Amino acid sequence: MNAILHILGLFLLFLSSQAQDNCILVKCGSHGGEFRECKVPTDRTIADIYKEKEAKPYNCRGRNENWGFMNDYIWVVEQCRAHFRVCYSGSSSIPSSGGSSQFGAQTQTPPLPPGVGQQIQRIIDSMKF
């Protein structure tokens, strides 16, 4: 049973790393409290967007409060300044926009890609004795 759990753990780790490979970071900031739009590449389907790193003392509250996403851009207002993780569905990888940042890390783990829950359930079902 321990071997099965170990294999399942490795599989989940692999899938999680695949999800990370399908993400990029986009820096966006509101200066002077003004509304600002920051373009996001939309050559593939966007699965989700997360606030990754926030510039202090600037306060990015919850999604759709003073930051959000519409069509092909992230919007910010009221001094929200952050790096946003944009995660795509699909298997091809977009490289992360590198570079150093003065932002303090505040990471959130992206969800597993769509359909992974069903794949995990099939693996578990196939291991039952």
C-alpha positions in Angstrom: 0.0 0.0 0.0 2.9 2.4 0.8 4.3 1.8 -2.7 0.9 2.7 -4.2 0.8 6.0 -2.2 4.4 6.7 -3.2 3.6 6.3 -6.9 0.5 8.4 -6.6 2.5 11.1 -4.9 5.1 11.1 -7.7 2.3 11.3 -10.3 0.7 14.3 -8.5 4.2 16.0 -8.3 4.7 15.5 -12.0 1.3 16.9 -12.8 1.9 19.9 -10.5 5.2 20.7 -12.3 3.4 20.5 -15.6 0.9 23.0 -14.4 3.7 25.4 -13.3 5.3 25.1 -16.8 2.1 26.4 -18.3 2.2 29.7 -16.4 3.9 33.1 -16.9 4.3 36.1 -14.7 2.8 39.4 -15.7 3.8 42.6 -13.7 1.0 45.1 -13.3 0.6 48.2 -11.1 -1.7 51.1 -10.4 0.2 54.3 -9.9 -1.6 57.2 -8.1 -4.6 55.0 -7.6 -5.5 55.1 -11.3 -7.0 52.3 -13.3 -4.4 50.4 -15.4 -4.6 47.6 -17.9 -1.7 45.2 -18.5 -1.8 43.0 -21.7 -1.7 39.2 -21.3 -0.8 36.8 -24.1 -3.9 35.0 -25.2 -2.6 32.6 -27.9 -3.9 29.8 -25.7 -6.8 29.3 -23.3 -6.2 30.9 -19.9 -7.1 28.5 -17.1 -6.7 30.9 -14.2 -4.9 34.0 -12.9 -3.4 34.3 -9.4 -1.8 37.2 -7.4 1.7 35.9 -7.0 3.9 38.6 -5.6 2.7 41.9 -4.2 4.7 45.1 -3.9 4.6 46.4 -0.3 3.0 48.6 1.1 0.6 48.4 -1.8 -2.5 46.5 -1.1 -4.0 44.2 -3.7 -7.2 42.9 -2.2 -9.3 40.1 -3.5 -10.0 39.4 -7.2 -12.6 41.8 -8.7 -12.1 44.2 -5.8 -9.0 46.2 -6.9 -7.6 43.7 -9.5 -9.1 41.3 -12.0 -9.0 39.9 -15.5 -11.0 40.8 -18.6 -10.5 39.6 -22.2 -6.8 39.9 -22.8 -5.6 42.1 -19.9 -5.2 42.2 -16.1 -6.7 45.4 -14.6 -5.6 47.1 -11.4 -6.7 50.1 -9.5 -6.3 51.8 -6.1 -2.5 51.4 -5.8 -2.6 47.6 -6.4 0.9 46.6 -7.7 1.8 42.9 -8.1 3.1 40.1 -10.3 0.2 37.9 -11.4 0.6 34.3 -12.4 -1.3 33.5 -15.6 -1.8 29.8 -16.1 -2.8 28.3 -19.4 -4.6 25.0 -20.2 -2.9 22.6 -22.6 0.4 20.9 -22.9 2.7 23.4 -24.6 4.8 25.6 -22.4 5.3 29.3 -22.3 8.5 30.4 -20.6 8.1 32.5 -17.5 9.1 36.1 -17.8 12.3 36.1 -15.8 14.1 38.9 -14.0 14.6 40.0 -10.5 11.9 41.8 -8.5 11.7 44.0 -5.4 8.4 42.3 -4.6 8.1 40.1 -1.5 6.9 36.6 -2.4 3.3 35.7 -1.6 2.8 32.5 -3.6 -0.3 30.5 -4.3 -0.2 27.1 -5.8 -2.1 26.9 -9.1 -4.7 24.2 -9.5 -4.0 20.9 -11.4 -4.9 21.0 -15.1 -8.5 20.2 -16.1 -9.3 16.4 -16.1 -6.5 15.5 -13.7 -9.0 14.6 -11.0 -10.5 12.0 -13.3 -7.0 10.6 -14.2 -6.2 10.3 -10.5 -9.5 8.5 -9.8 -8.8 6.0 -12.7 -5.4 5.3 -11.3 -6.8 4.7 -7.8 -9.6 2.5 -9.1 -7.1 0.4 -11.1 -5.1 -0.2 -7.9 -7.9 -1.7 -5.9 -7.6 -5.4 -5.1 
